[in-house]
Amino acid sequence: MSFGNFIVENGKPLPLGAVLTDTGVNFSLFSRNALSVILILFESPDSDSAYEEIILDKQKNRTGDVWHCHIRDLKAGALYLYRADGPYLPEKGFRFNVHKTLIDPYAKALTDFDQWDLQSCMGYNPQEPSGDLSYSYRDDSATQPRCVVIDDAFDWQGDMPLNYPLRFSVLYETHVRGLTIHPSAGSQYPGTFRGVIEKIPFFKDLGITSLEFLPIQEFNERELPRLNPRTGKPLVNYWGYSTAAFFAPKGSYSWDKTPGGQVGEFKEMVRELHKAGIEVILDVVFNHTAEGNERGPTFSFRGLDNTIYYILDENKRYYKNFSGCGNTVNCNHPVVRTLIMDCLRYWVTEMHVDGFRFDLGSILGRDQQGRLMENPPVLEQIAEDPVLRNTKLIAEAWDAGGAYQVGWFPGGRWAEWNDRFRDDVRKFWRSDPHQVRHLATRLSGSSDLYLRDGRKPFHSINFVTSHDGFTLWDLVSYEKKHNEENGEENRDGGDANYSSNYGIEGEGADPAIQSLRIQQIKNFIATLMVSLGTPMVLGGDELGRTQLGNNNAYCQDNEISWYDWSLLEKNKDLFRFIKGMIAFRLRHHGFMRPEFYTGRDGNYNAIPDISWFDEKGNSPDWEKMGACLALRMDGSRADILADQDDNDFFIMFNGGEAPIPFALCEALEGKTWVRAVDTSLASPEDITPPGEEQPLARPDIYPVKGHSVVILVSKFL
């Protein structure tokens, strides 16, 4: 049909969003306090596109708080936005402005962001002395990205989410663009979902089970106003923790630039990853939106119903800011709960993702006044939802408003990023005093955090590094953060890094220091892989990736953040070790046991499921322990709660500088201890392939060098 000859019908209130029907498209939008709503249809994505505005009739096109219409003969690929008119009374929380076009909160794709001018989206006039209390008459329809009507049909070729149990998973946190945008990636489709597909052979070789992507829901990378003080180039929102559209995959991460092409390309990536046996976990940011505080732009939620979508201050002109990003989404309002649930179900049922990591998850536990709740409805609803029953749920169990809920995140079956694991393991390997008892607790699955409420060891997401902080290479190369290029005079980023440079700050260390740094990296990885819990590796650590000491590279879309694939050859021995440790963990069910250690004998061989020793072979005096710890793990199936026996293990940790001879306990049932891992040895002796473990010089003593881990397994020789 020619553009403009639209047949407008009443439509239906549900489902929300723009949904294809047999005869056209049904549009449905929530706004309780709007006095009128206008649907805008565009002929093309161009800024000078022809468009038609359709005023929705309050009698025919409104059911309760839902505005709706059906446009006959409209097809997939149609472009649209909304306007909402109503009171502009910021002091009472109302910020309607009919001159501002609005993105549908349920939009499944947006057109290109190149023309998006956030200044034109301001609902107020920034030049007026009254600031956000003023009113803007500037129309922004030419520069606003448009929503795209999407056909959900896709050839999944029988694919379904993989949904591995957490305890059998090894997570790999990565960034879609940063993974393949560097020229060294050799990608045909750099920085895109298709680029991820090209790296599937690498992921298979590494051995991880699950990719955890930094945000891929649509955001505006050009929202930052600052310049890099060294290069003078604009800084960008590289990480993406500033969502503009929760249902829409990021268009710039798609090689296919046709409107809506990003949806099909994302599905293609998920399908191909699943074929390779690799899960997809999304980092989702429901705690705030890109609209910021009262001085921010109006492009969606604020212009549709500000008082419902956000937690407002007592003076409703202002926003509660538990996110540290200007606003806080009102997650436990029933309407917002519905949006969150619809969104999660969409990503699982239509996009086939396997799990979610919830950024600043504690905000989802705040009520409509911002108070932490004992049983937050939205968290319980997510955990108990029948559609999401097998979906991984991982919380960042804190927020920027002072909430810290690691170990007691509400809602039932949630797993948590365990920053206590991160910090305690870092402190032990930095040789901080009195850390051995804490190391033992983290090796044991953090029962101090997760046992009391009935959760299991695998609910602890163990990590040493993540996107938020130093890379593993930088953790052993820098004692202080170096964030000057972020343009905030090095004020941003955390200061409690528990890192060490071992003699010289940054690159350029002599061979002895460099050798110690590599050894410490191996110690971190070995500790991570033998700990009860679900391990997560920061993508690029296996290459020896550095951010040059930047521990908050959220705004660095450049070589600071990108994967340099030439490091794979340079640091091939490190890659080999990390690959070997991942395989070692996944071979041995003893490290993936579903329950906490009990310290009791489960198979009547008079050996507890775990035994602790000091370096002399004695039971530890936890108050007097130095920097050494040993453990024996009984691998019998009764003790590890598995279908078959595993090996027994004797693992020794020396966090000090001096070599220490460790006394070994006797191997059982005629078996012999053999060496599988010794991080002090050079490659390939540092980790041996299965079946090639090395016999010991003495059956009763093993000399453990300073700053090293040794793993022995019991075998019949």
Protein Blocks (a to p, Z undefined) as FASTA:
>chain_A
ZZhiacddebjabdedjdddfklccdddddfkbcbdcddddfbfbfkbccddddddfklm
cghjaccdddehiaehiacdddddddddfknopacdfkbccddfkbcbdcdfklpcfklm
pmbdfkbmnlmmmccfbdfklmgccdddddfbdcekopacfkiafklpccddddfklmmm
pmklopabghiaklmmmmmmmmmmnopabdcdddfbdcdfklpfbdcfklopacddfkop
acfblkbccfklpfblcghklmmmmmmmmmmmmmnopacdddddfkbcfklpmklccfbl
mmmommlmpccdfblmbccdfkonopacdfkbmklmmmmmmmmmmmmmmnopabdcdehk
llmmpcfkopacfblfklmmmmmpmklmmpccdddfbdfeopacehiaghijaccddfkl
mmmmmmmmnopghklmmmmmmmnopmmlmmmnopafklpccdfbdfbdcdfklmmmcfbd
cfklnonoomgocfblopaehhpgcehiafklmmmmmmmmmmmmmmmmmpgcjddddehj
lnopaeehpablkllccfklmccfklmmmmmmmmmmmmmmmmmmmmpmklmcfbdcehia
fklnopafbdcddfkopacdfklpckbccddddfbfklnopabdcddddddddfbfbdcd
ddddddeehiacddfbdfkbccfklpccehiaccdfbfkbccddehiadddddddZZ
